[in-house]
Amino acid sequence: SMLTEDEQKIVFVREALMPSKVSKPEPVPYSKETDAKIVLAHGSEVIAEFESGMRERVIGQPKVIDTLVNAYKTYLLGMNPPNRPITVVLLAGPSGAGKTHSIQAAAETFYGNRNGFTRVDCAEFQHSHEIAKLIGSPPGYLGHRETEAMLSPARIEKWQTTDLPFNLVLFDEIEKGHPALWDRLLGIFDTGVMTCGNNPPTDFT
Protein backbone atom coordinates (compact mmCIF):
# COMPACT_ATOMS: atom_id res chain seq x y z
CA SER A 1 0.00 0.00 0.00
CA MET A 2 1.13 3.57 -0.67
CA LEU A 3 2.24 5.64 2.36
CA THR A 4 0.78 9.01 3.01
CA GLU A 5 3.06 12.05 3.08
CA ASP A 6 3.00 12.15 6.92
CA GLU A 7 3.88 8.43 7.11
CA GLN A 8 6.77 8.91 4.70
CA LYS A 9 8.14 11.68 6.96
CA ILE A 10 7.92 9.39 10.00
CA VAL A 11 9.82 6.61 8.19
CA PHE A 12 12.46 9.06 6.99
CA VAL A 13 13.05 10.48 10.49
CA ARG A 14 13.13 6.97 12.02
CA GLU A 15 15.78 5.81 9.54
CA ALA A 16 17.80 8.97 10.07
CA LEU A 17 17.86 8.43 13.84
CA MET A 18 18.84 4.76 13.64
CA PRO A 19 22.55 4.19 14.37
CA SER A 20 24.44 3.35 11.21
CA LYS A 21 26.40 0.12 11.16
CA VAL A 22 30.13 0.66 10.94
CA SER A 23 31.92 -1.95 8.92
CA LYS A 24 34.84 -3.68 10.55
CA PRO A 25 38.14 -2.37 9.14
CA GLU A 26 40.07 -4.86 7.10
CA PRO A 27 43.53 -5.59 8.51
CA VAL A 28 46.45 -4.51 6.37
CA PRO A 29 48.49 -7.61 5.55
CA TYR A 30 52.10 -7.29 6.62
CA SER A 31 54.92 -8.27 4.35
CA LYS A 32 58.61 -7.52 4.14
CA GLU A 33 57.98 -5.86 0.78
CA THR A 34 55.41 -3.49 2.31
CA ASP A 35 57.71 -2.71 5.20
CA ALA A 36 60.57 -2.02 2.78
CA LYS A 37 58.39 0.40 0.78
CA ILE A 38 57.38 2.25 3.94
CA VAL A 39 60.96 2.56 5.12
CA LEU A 40 62.11 3.65 1.67
CA ALA A 41 59.48 6.38 1.53
CA HIS A 42 60.17 7.68 5.03
CA GLY A 43 63.88 8.04 5.55
CA SER A 44 65.42 4.64 4.94
CA GLU A 45 68.91 6.07 5.38
CA VAL A 46 68.01 7.59 8.75
CA ILE A 47 66.53 4.35 10.06
CA ALA A 48 69.34 2.21 8.67
CA GLU A 49 71.94 4.51 10.24
CA PHE A 50 70.27 4.26 13.64
CA GLU A 51 69.92 0.48 13.43
CA SER A 52 73.52 -0.08 12.33
CA GLY A 53 74.75 2.29 15.05
CA MET A 54 72.85 0.33 17.69
CA ARG A 55 74.10 -3.04 16.45
CA GLU A 56 77.68 -1.80 16.57
CA ARG A 57 77.32 -0.65 20.17
CA VAL A 58 75.01 -3.28 21.70
CA ILE A 59 75.93 -6.97 21.44
CA GLY A 60 73.62 -9.83 22.36
CA GLN A 61 70.37 -7.86 22.78
CA PRO A 62 68.60 -8.05 19.39
CA LYS A 63 65.10 -7.73 20.88
CA VAL A 64 65.98 -4.42 22.53
CA ILE A 65 67.45 -3.07 19.30
CA ASP A 66 64.44 -4.22 17.25
CA THR A 67 62.06 -2.60 19.75
CA LEU A 68 63.84 0.76 19.62
CA VAL A 69 64.21 0.66 15.82
CA ASN A 70 60.51 -0.12 15.38
CA ALA A 71 59.59 2.72 17.74
CA TYR A 72 61.75 5.08 15.68
CA LYS A 73 60.09 3.87 12.48
CA THR A 74 56.65 4.46 13.99
CA TYR A 75 57.68 7.97 15.00
CA LEU A 76 59.04 8.84 11.54
CA LEU A 77 55.80 7.58 9.98
CA GLY A 78 53.78 9.79 12.34
CA MET A 79 51.87 6.79 13.68
CA ASN A 80 52.74 7.17 17.36
CA PRO A 81 50.00 8.37 19.77
CA PRO A 82 49.83 12.18 19.59
CA ASN A 83 49.38 12.87 23.31
CA ARG A 84 51.65 10.21 24.77
CA PRO A 85 55.38 9.49 24.79
CA ILE A 86 56.77 8.12 21.52
CA THR A 87 57.46 4.84 23.28
CA VAL A 88 57.85 3.45 26.79
CA VAL A 89 60.19 0.47 27.11
CA LEU A 90 60.74 -1.55 30.28
CA LEU A 91 64.14 -3.22 30.25
CA ALA A 92 64.35 -6.02 32.80
CA GLY A 93 67.24 -8.31 33.64
CA PRO A 94 70.16 -8.88 36.03
CA SER A 95 73.02 -6.46 36.52
CA GLY A 96 75.40 -6.37 33.58
CA ALA A 97 72.82 -7.43 30.97
CA GLY A 98 73.12 -4.08 29.21
CA LYS A 99 69.97 -2.19 30.22
CA THR A 100 71.59 1.19 30.86
CA HIS A 101 74.16 0.57 28.14
CA SER A 102 71.36 0.23 25.57
CA ILE A 103 70.11 3.74 26.38
CA GLN A 104 73.66 5.10 26.29
CA ALA A 105 74.09 3.49 22.86
CA ALA A 106 70.86 5.08 21.62
CA ALA A 107 71.95 8.49 22.92
CA GLU A 108 75.36 8.16 21.27
CA THR A 109 73.78 7.06 17.99
CA PHE A 110 71.27 9.92 17.98
CA TYR A 111 73.23 12.81 19.52
CA GLY A 112 76.86 11.71 19.29
CA ASN A 113 77.12 11.67 23.09
CA ARG A 114 76.55 8.60 25.25
CA ASN A 115 75.38 10.92 28.05
CA GLY A 116 72.77 12.57 25.84
CA PHE A 117 69.79 11.57 27.96
CA THR A 118 68.13 12.46 31.25
CA ARG A 119 68.80 9.88 33.97
CA VAL A 120 66.66 9.56 37.06
CA ASP A 121 68.01 7.27 39.79
CA CYS A 122 64.82 5.86 41.30
CA ALA A 123 66.77 4.61 44.33
CA GLU A 124 66.69 8.24 45.52
CA PHE A 125 62.90 8.12 45.75
CA GLN A 126 62.22 5.37 48.25
CA HIS A 127 59.95 7.65 50.32
CA SER A 128 56.91 9.55 49.08
CA HIS A 129 58.12 12.99 50.23
CA GLU A 130 61.27 12.61 48.11
CA ILE A 131 59.17 12.90 44.94
CA ALA A 132 59.45 16.67 45.46
CA LYS A 133 63.04 16.45 44.17
CA LEU A 134 61.69 15.04 40.94
CA ILE A 135 58.83 17.46 40.26
CA GLY A 136 59.86 20.43 42.41
CA SER A 137 58.41 21.66 45.68
CA PRO A 138 54.86 23.00 45.43
CA PRO A 139 54.19 26.74 45.95
CA GLY A 140 54.28 27.75 49.60
CA TYR A 141 57.19 25.50 50.55
CA LEU A 142 60.53 27.01 51.42
CA GLY A 143 62.87 27.12 48.44
CA HIS A 144 60.37 26.09 45.80
CA ARG A 145 61.55 28.93 43.53
CA GLU A 146 65.27 28.33 44.08
CA THR A 147 65.49 24.62 43.30
CA GLU A 148 64.96 23.32 39.77
CA ALA A 149 63.03 20.07 39.42
CA MET A 150 64.91 17.08 38.01
CA LEU A 151 62.26 16.75 35.31
CA SER A 152 61.98 20.41 34.41
CA PRO A 153 61.55 21.28 30.69
CA ALA A 154 65.09 22.72 30.51
CA ARG A 155 66.68 19.47 31.70
CA ILE A 156 64.46 17.18 29.63
CA GLU A 157 64.96 19.13 26.39
CA LYS A 158 68.69 19.65 26.82
CA TRP A 159 69.68 17.40 23.91
CA GLN A 160 66.73 18.13 21.66
CA THR A 161 67.56 19.53 18.20
CA THR A 162 65.64 20.57 15.09
CA ASP A 163 66.55 17.31 13.35
CA LEU A 164 65.91 15.24 16.50
CA PRO A 165 62.93 16.89 18.24
CA PHE A 166 62.62 14.24 20.94
CA ASN A 167 64.40 13.21 24.13
CA LEU A 168 65.52 10.11 25.98
CA VAL A 169 64.63 9.74 29.67
CA LEU A 170 65.94 6.81 31.71
CA PHE A 171 64.29 5.85 35.01
CA ASP A 172 67.06 3.67 36.39
CA GLU A 173 66.57 1.10 39.18
CA ILE A 174 62.83 1.65 38.91
CA GLU A 175 62.00 -1.28 41.19
CA LYS A 176 63.50 0.66 44.12
CA GLY A 177 61.16 3.63 43.73
CA HIS A 178 58.22 4.37 46.04
CA PRO A 179 54.72 3.48 44.75
CA ALA A 180 54.04 7.23 44.56
CA LEU A 181 56.73 7.41 41.89
CA TRP A 182 55.01 4.67 39.88
CA ASP A 183 51.72 6.58 40.10
CA ARG A 184 53.45 9.69 38.82
CA LEU A 185 55.00 7.77 35.93
CA LEU A 186 51.69 6.19 34.95
CA GLY A 187 50.25 9.69 34.65
CA ILE A 188 53.16 10.74 32.42
CA PHE A 189 52.78 7.68 30.19
CA ASP A 190 49.03 8.30 29.87
CA THR A 191 48.91 12.06 29.20
CA GLY A 192 52.47 12.93 28.17
CA VAL A 193 52.51 15.99 30.44
CA MET A 194 53.73 16.59 33.98
CA THR A 195 53.46 19.76 36.04
CA CYS A 196 56.59 20.45 38.10
CA GLY A 197 55.78 22.45 41.20
CA ASN A 198 55.59 26.10 40.20
CA ASN A 199 57.42 25.52 36.89
CA PRO A 200 55.90 25.25 33.40
CA PRO A 201 54.52 21.81 32.49
CA THR A 202 57.08 19.36 31.13
CA ASP A 203 56.19 17.86 27.75
CA PHE A 204 56.89 14.12 27.60
CA THR A 205 55.37 13.46 24.19
SULNOR-V530830 format. One record per backbone hydrogen bond with DSSP energy under -0.5 kcal/mol. CO is the residue of the C=O (numbers start at 0). NH is the residue of the N-H. If there is no record, write none. Layout:
co nh
CO NH
CO NH
This chain:
co nh
3 7
4 8
5 9
6 10
7 11
8 12
9 13
10 14
11 15
12 16
13 17
20 22
26 28
30 34
31 35
32 36
33 37
34 38
35 39
36 40
37 41
39 42
42 46
43 47
44 48
45 49
46 50
47 51
48 52
49 53
50 54
51 55
52 56
53 57
56 58
60 64
61 65
62 66
63 67
64 68
65 69
66 70
67 71
68 72
69 73
70 74
71 75
72 76
73 78
73 79
74 77
80 83
88 90
89 91
93 96
97 101
98 102
99 103
100 104
101 105
102 106
103 107
104 108
105 109
106 110
106 111
106 112
107 111
112 115
114 116
116 118
117 169
118 120
119 121
119 171
120 123
121 124
124 177
126 129
127 130
128 131
129 132
130 133
130 134
131 135
132 149
133 150
137 140
140 143
142 146
148 151
151 155
152 156
154 157
156 159
163 160
163 165
167 117
168 170
169 119
169 171
170 173
171 121
172 175
173 176
177 180
177 181
178 182
179 183
180 184
181 185
182 186
183 187
184 188
185 189
186 190
187 191
191 203
191 204
193 195
193 201
194 196
195 198
200 202
201 193
201 203
